[in-house]
Amino acid sequence: MSLIPVTILTGFLGSGKTTLLKRVLTEAHGQKIAVIENEFGEENIDNDILVTDSKEQIVQMSNGCICCTIREDLRETLQDLAAKRRKGELAFDRIVIETTGVADPGPVAQTFFMDEEIAESYLIDSIITLVDAKHAAQQLNDRQEARRQVGFADQIFLSKTDLVTAAETDALIHRLKHMNPRAPIKAVHFGEVSIAEVLDLRGFNLNAKLDIDPDFLKEEGGHDHDHDHHDHGHEHHDHDHEHGEHCDHPSHQHGGHGHHHHHDDDVKSFVYRAERPFDPAKLEDFLGAIVNIYGPRMLRYKGVLDMKGTERKVIFQGVHQLMGSDLGPQWAEGEKRMSKMVFIGIDLPKDIFMQGLEQCLV
């Protein structure tokens, strides 16, 4: 039996997760979806059909979708759902897990990543983070869990962009890209977002693509952030002051272009590239060591690597302390063999990572 795809939906309170979910459920186009609400946030799918006192409750919805809310262990619920599906007691094609607005999606993702029994039945399709454009600046400044959710995402949806100026949306996208250059960012109106933009994104799988925003790669030291903003820098002065109280270095030092990076967010990303192959034993030791020390602060990391001793690309990725790797396709005839890695985390010591990786090269 093929694996059941799982979408993890996370995002700020009020960002529209429930609206998006309702839409996915009502328009499931013949797909039966099981929704797991991981604890209760302020917003439930539909208060009148969900009873909140039980440990776990499965509700059949009119279109054949099911919704179950859990207060207990996610793992147990997933095993239970898979078992019922095998026995033919429940029919569903996929699962969407909605985490509450304050949850860290890390442990949820790890459940699928490392738990062998779960991994035999399920496969994470992607982690989608919803960001409320109207309140994002404030939420990102004030709440680390909001920043972590951005770092975790495979796909970011911006809601409520119609309530802010184009310049504000622009500044927000820039800020999000520095936190997470891997995740495509799309402005959506939940009335219109198509199911295809939400399901089967394959954002989490070990594939040989390392999607990093190409603009991000251009910014070698991360200092010339202004390359695409000089044409309208003057529009931004009107909302610079919003961040004043959180601001480490006032934007005027940047000649007026400071709007999109003077909040020095603790969730950051960096890319490592090498043209010489890695020594597999050294790399394994080094990665093992940094994951041991920094794992809790390492949100997502991924690499497509050139390893000595194999003609195939080696693909690895991880969440917190858990890493998985796989052999990818062969290096093509005439393709330049090189390694590329991206790390997204909270205050990671970039220089230690970079120097350590450099020392693992052949």
C-alpha distance (Angstrom), angle and dihedral (degrees) to the residues before:
residue distance angle dihedral
M1 . . .
S2 3.76 . .
L3 3.77 120.5 .
I4 3.79 120.1 -90.3
P5 3.82 111.1 -115.8
V6 3.79 116.8 -128.6
T7 3.80 127.5 -159.0
I8 3.79 117.9 -162.9
L9 3.78 112.3 -152.3
T10 3.78 117.0 -162.7
G11 3.76 134.7 158.9
F12 3.75 149.0 128.4
L13 3.79 119.2 -52.2
G14 3.76 108.3 -91.5
S15 3.79 93.7 18.8
G16 3.79 92.1 119.9
K17 3.80 103.9 -98.7
T18 3.77 91.7 140.4
T19 3.79 93.1 48.0
L20 3.78 89.8 50.6
L21 3.79 92.2 47.2
K22 3.78 93.6 49.2
R23 3.74 88.5 51.9
V24 3.78 93.6 49.6
L25 3.79 90.5 48.2
T26 3.76 97.2 47.2
E27 3.79 92.4 45.5
A28 3.72 100.1 40.0
H29 3.83 91.3 140.0
G30 3.74 95.1 -138.7
Q31 3.78 93.8 -41.0
K32 3.74 118.1 123.3
I33 3.77 109.9 -141.2
A34 3.77 128.2 -166.4
V35 3.78 111.9 -151.2
I36 3.75 120.2 -158.0
E37 3.76 115.3 -163.1
N38 3.75 105.0 -156.9
E39 3.82 102.4 -144.4
F40 3.76 120.2 -35.5
G41 3.72 121.2 -69.6
E42 3.75 122.4 -173.4
E43 3.76 87.6 -85.3
N44 3.77 122.5 60.3
I45 3.73 125.4 -177.5
D46 3.72 92.4 -111.4
N47 3.75 121.4 -16.7
D48 3.75 95.2 -154.3
I49 3.78 94.9 60.2
L50 3.77 98.5 40.9
V51 3.74 120.5 74.7
T52 3.75 110.8 -154.6
D53 3.77 104.4 -161.0
S54 3.78 100.1 70.3
K55 3.76 124.9 87.2
E56 3.72 91.2 -124.1
Q57 3.72 131.1 -3.1
I58 3.75 130.1 -171.5
V59 3.77 116.7 -157.7
Q60 3.77 123.5 -170.1
M61 3.78 110.1 -139.1
S62 3.75 125.7 -147.7
N63 3.78 96.2 -103.0
G64 3.78 93.8 51.2
C65 3.78 94.1 -96.0
I66 3.75 116.8 128.2
C67 3.72 129.4 -144.3
C68 3.72 124.6 -160.0
T69 3.74 127.7 -178.4
I70 3.75 119.8 -156.1
R71 3.72 135.6 -160.7
E72 3.76 93.3 166.2
D73 3.73 131.7 65.3
L74 3.79 116.3 -38.4
R75 3.79 90.5 -146.1
E76 3.79 92.9 58.7
T77 3.78 91.9 48.5
L78 3.79 92.2 50.0
Q79 3.79 92.8 49.0
D80 3.75 89.7 47.6
L81 3.81 92.9 50.7
A82 3.81 92.2 47.3
A83 3.80 91.4 49.5
K84 3.81 92.9 49.3
R85 3.78 89.5 48.5
R86 3.80 92.1 51.3
K87 3.79 90.7 50.6
G88 3.79 90.4 49.0
E89 3.82 93.9 -116.4
L90 3.81 92.9 120.1
A91 3.76 129.7 28.8
F92 3.78 120.7 -152.4
D93 3.79 136.0 140.1
R94 3.76 100.9 -156.7
I95 3.77 145.1 -1.7
V96 3.77 131.8 -122.1
I97 3.80 115.6 -165.2
E98 3.76 115.6 -160.1
T99 3.78 112.0 -160.1
T100 3.78 119.9 -160.8
G101 3.76 120.7 -97.9
V102 3.78 92.6 -100.3
A103 3.78 100.1 43.0
D104 3.77 126.3 113.4
P105 3.82 105.8 -129.5
G106 3.82 89.9 -152.4
P107 3.80 99.4 91.1
V108 3.81 90.5 43.1
A109 3.81 90.4 54.9
Q110 3.79 91.6 44.0
T111 3.78 91.0 57.3
F112 3.82 89.2 66.4
F113 3.73 94.4 38.4
M114 3.76 101.6 55.8
D115 3.74 109.9 14.5
E116 3.77 103.9 97.1
E117 3.76 96.6 -158.8
I118 3.79 91.3 50.4
A119 3.80 91.5 44.3
E120 3.81 89.4 56.4
S121 3.81 90.8 62.9
Y122 3.78 106.9 25.9
L123 3.76 142.1 46.1
I124 3.81 125.7 -166.6
D125 3.76 109.1 -121.9
S126 3.78 97.3 -174.5
I127 3.76 148.0 -41.8
I128 3.79 111.1 -118.5
T129 3.79 119.9 -164.2
L130 3.79 121.5 -162.7
V131 3.78 116.8 -150.8
D132 3.77 122.0 -166.1
A133 3.82 103.5 -137.9
K134 3.78 93.3 -158.2
H135 3.80 96.0 56.6
A136 3.79 100.2 23.3
A137 3.79 99.5 102.4
Q138 3.77 91.7 53.6
Q139 3.80 94.7 42.1
L140 3.80 93.6 47.6
N141 3.80 90.6 48.9
D142 3.77 95.7 47.5
R143 3.78 107.2 32.6
Q144 3.74 127.6 55.4
E145 3.78 92.7 -165.9
A146 3.81 88.9 61.9
R147 3.81 89.5 53.4
R148 3.80 91.8 46.8
Q149 3.80 91.4 52.3
V150 3.80 88.9 55.1
G151 3.80 91.0 50.1
F152 3.80 91.4 51.9
A153 3.77 98.4 50.8
D154 3.79 127.8 114.4
Q155 3.80 88.3 -173.6
I156 3.81 129.4 18.6
F157 3.79 122.3 -155.0
L158 3.81 118.7 -164.6
S159 3.77 113.9 -150.7
K160 3.83 127.9 -167.8
T161 3.82 94.8 25.3
D162 3.81 86.1 143.2
L163 3.82 87.8 69.8
V164 3.81 95.9 58.6
T165 3.80 135.6 54.3
A166 3.79 122.8 -93.8
A167 3.79 88.7 -114.1
E168 3.80 91.4 55.4
T169 3.79 91.9 48.8
D170 3.77 88.9 49.3
A171 3.79 92.8 51.3
L172 3.80 90.9 47.2
I173 3.82 93.0 51.0
H174 3.77 89.4 50.3
R175 3.77 91.3 51.4
L176 3.81 92.9 47.7
K177 3.81 91.7 49.7
H178 3.76 91.1 57.3
M179 3.76 89.5 52.8
N180 3.79 93.7 44.4
P181 3.81 121.0 9.5
R182 3.82 91.6 171.4
A183 3.77 100.0 67.1
P184 3.80 121.0 78.4
I185 3.81 109.8 -129.5
K186 3.77 119.3 -141.9
A187 3.79 130.1 179.3
V188 3.79 108.1 -135.6
H189 3.76 139.5 -173.5
F190 3.73 105.3 -149.4
G191 3.72 92.6 -144.0
E192 3.79 88.3 65.8
V193 3.79 110.3 27.1
S194 3.78 107.6 125.2
I195 3.78 122.3 -131.5
A196 3.79 89.0 -120.3
E197 3.79 89.1 66.0
V198 3.79 91.6 56.1
L199 3.80 107.8 35.9
D200 3.81 131.4 53.4
L201 3.78 94.4 16.3
R202 3.82 91.6 142.7
G203 3.75 89.9 -149.2
F204 3.76 96.2 145.6
N205 3.74 103.2 46.1
L206 3.77 124.9 110.8
N207 3.76 98.2 -107.5
A208 3.76 129.6 151.6
K209 3.78 93.3 -112.2
L210 3.74 116.5 97.7
D211 3.75 102.2 -168.3
I212 3.74 108.9 -158.1
D213 3.73 121.2 159.2
P214 3.83 104.5 -99.4
D215 3.80 91.7 -138.5
F216 3.74 88.5 58.3
L217 3.79 91.0 55.4
K218 3.78 91.2 52.4
E219 3.75 91.7 59.9
E220 3.75 93.5 79.4
G221 3.75 101.2 179.8
G222 3.75 91.8 19.4
H223 3.82 89.3 -116.0
D224 3.77 104.4 107.9
H225 3.77 96.3 63.9
D226 3.74 91.7 144.1
H227 3.77 99.0 71.8
D228 3.76 95.1 108.5
H229 3.74 99.7 31.7
H230 3.77 105.5 57.3
D231 3.77 91.2 94.0
H232 3.79 93.9 67.6
G233 3.74 106.8 17.1
H234 3.77 91.6 129.6
E235 3.78 93.3 64.6
H236 3.74 91.8 67.6
H237 3.77 102.6 64.9
D238 3.77 90.6 86.2
H239 3.78 95.4 71.2
D240 3.76 101.7 29.9
H241 3.76 92.5 97.5
E242 3.80 93.2 61.8
H243 3.75 90.5 78.3
G244 3.75 95.8 39.3
E245 3.74 96.5 111.4
H246 3.78 94.0 50.1
C247 3.72 94.7 41.3
D248 3.80 120.8 119.2
H249 3.76 96.2 -171.5
P250 3.78 118.5 21.4
S251 3.74 113.3 -119.1
H252 3.79 95.5 -120.8
Q253 3.79 89.1 78.6
H254 3.77 86.6 68.0
G255 3.74 95.0 56.8
G256 3.78 92.5 -106.6
H257 3.79 95.9 -52.0
G258 3.76 95.2 96.5
H259 3.76 96.8 100.6
H260 3.76 98.6 102.0
H261 3.74 104.5 41.5
H262 3.74 110.6 26.5
H263 3.78 90.1 96.6
D264 3.74 98.0 78.6
D265 3.80 96.6 -151.7
D266 3.77 117.6 -153.8
V267 3.81 90.6 -136.6
K268 3.79 104.7 77.4
S269 3.73 139.3 154.5
F270 3.75 136.3 -146.4
V271 3.76 136.1 -176.5
Y272 3.81 126.8 -136.3
R273 3.79 120.5 -159.9
A274 3.79 130.7 -176.9
E275 3.77 134.5 178.1
R276 3.81 96.3 -162.9
P277 3.82 118.8 74.6
F278 3.78 123.4 -103.5
D279 3.78 123.7 -111.6
P280 3.84 100.0 -124.1
A281 3.82 97.0 -144.8
K282 3.80 94.1 48.1
L283 3.79 93.2 46.1
E284 3.77 92.5 49.4
D285 3.80 91.4 51.2
F286 3.78 93.0 47.3
L287 3.81 95.6 46.6
G288 3.80 89.6 46.0
A289 3.78 90.0 53.3
I290 3.81 97.7 47.8
V291 3.78 92.7 44.8
N292 3.78 88.4 52.8
I293 3.77 92.6 52.9
Y294 3.80 103.8 31.4
G295 3.82 101.8 23.1
P296 3.80 96.7 113.4
R297 3.82 89.2 54.3
M298 3.81 95.5 43.2
L299 3.78 105.2 91.7
R300 3.80 104.0 175.4
Y301 3.76 132.1 -10.2
K302 3.74 133.3 172.0
G303 3.77 138.8 173.3
V304 3.78 142.9 -176.8
L305 3.77 103.9 -152.1
D306 3.75 141.4 -165.8
M307 3.81 104.8 -140.4
K308 3.76 126.1 -170.1
G309 3.79 110.9 -114.8
T310 3.79 100.5 29.6
E311 3.77 132.7 82.0
R312 3.78 90.5 -154.5
K313 3.76 130.7 81.4
V314 3.78 113.3 -104.5
I315 3.79 113.7 -139.4
F316 3.74 121.9 -163.3
Q317 3.76 135.0 171.8
G318 3.73 138.9 167.0
V319 3.77 149.7 -174.8
H320 3.80 116.4 -146.4
Q321 3.82 108.1 -45.8
L322 3.78 96.0 -11.7
M323 3.77 121.3 93.9
G324 3.78 130.6 179.0
S325 3.77 128.3 -174.7
D326 3.74 137.1 -173.2
L327 3.78 141.4 178.0
G328 3.77 111.1 -102.7
P329 3.80 130.6 -167.6
Q330 3.78 122.5 -48.0
W331 3.78 119.1 -88.2
A332 3.77 103.2 -95.9
E333 3.77 123.7 -116.0
G334 3.81 106.7 -81.1
E335 3.82 93.7 3.4
K336 3.79 113.1 140.6
R337 3.79 107.4 -113.6
M338 3.74 110.6 -135.2
S339 3.78 140.2 141.5
K340 3.77 124.9 -121.7
M341 3.79 126.3 -177.4
V342 3.77 133.7 175.6
F343 3.81 124.0 -159.9
I344 3.79 123.7 -166.7
G345 3.76 117.6 -172.6
I346 3.77 151.2 121.2
D347 3.80 113.9 -73.7
L348 3.79 94.1 -31.9
P349 3.82 114.1 -179.0
K350 3.78 98.1 -112.8
D351 3.81 95.2 -170.8
I352 3.82 93.3 53.5
F353 3.81 90.1 51.2
M354 3.80 94.0 45.3
Q355 3.81 95.5 46.8
G356 3.79 92.5 43.3
L357 3.79 92.6 50.9
E358 3.79 90.6 47.1
Q359 3.80 88.7 57.0
C360 3.80 91.6 54.2
L361 3.79 93.1 62.7
V362 3.78 118.5 107.0
